[in-house]
Amino acid sequence: MYHPYDITGAARPSRWLVTCDHAANTVPDFVNGGTLGIAPEDMARHIAYDVGAAGLAQALARALDAPLIATNFSRLVIDPNRGEDDPTLVMKLYDGTVIPANRHVTDDDFARRLNRLYRPYHNALADLAARRTDTAILSIHSFTPQLRGRPPRPWHIGLLHAADKRLARPLLARLRSEPDLCVGDNEPYGGHLPGDSIARHAIALERPNILIELRNDLITTPSQQQAWAARLTPMLRDVLTHV
């Protein structure tokens, strides 16, 4: 039976809660018969999900002894890292690819995606975050090395943060001390969007938080994901002890 999200290690004791908003490229059967009308190679690209992010999130959650919640639907079906009133919640064009099943989404289609995918995920995330009073949220994402028609992105890893820099500032310092890394500060994306996952589940409730973006060519294989998890885990443990 289809479920819009997966929770791993719900009883793990860490303060950290690991989230992966764009873990899967799944299109449920109730959405246009299970297809968005784009080619398989496009469904395998970053436009449909965050390549490598789910494996990295799993590895980090295990290493941190933390619970993990991850989506089981494509960001092209509906993007859980957007506010409900965001005009990009259901994308019609993304990085040069037209999404046929989204071009004429009816109000009923939109409501179905909200009620069967987006809202259940956020409700479950809220419940999991409330399991303890000192939860800190670690959101794992990935980005493509180059958007079509744009310059290559030099960063290996980026941290996204808004006004709450309790975790971002010391983690940036740790990462920038690594001589082999090009580290982005609110790169390749800037801060957070109103109503996105961090705004909703962390900033609004004053929970410590950090969103990590890894360049997806660096985390395509399980061994790469494990290596990055091993590298990041001691840093994440350390910065959280001071918050």
Secondary structure by P-SEA (a helix, b strand, c coil): cccccccccccccccbbbbbcccccccccccccccccccccccccccccccaaaaaaaaaaaaacbbbbbbcccccccccccccccccccccccccccccccccccaaaaaaaaaacaaaaaaaaaaaaacccbbbbbbbbcccccccccccccccbbbbbccccaaaaaaaaaaaacccccccccccccccccccccccccccccccbbbbbccccccccaaaaaaaaaaaaaaaaaaaaac
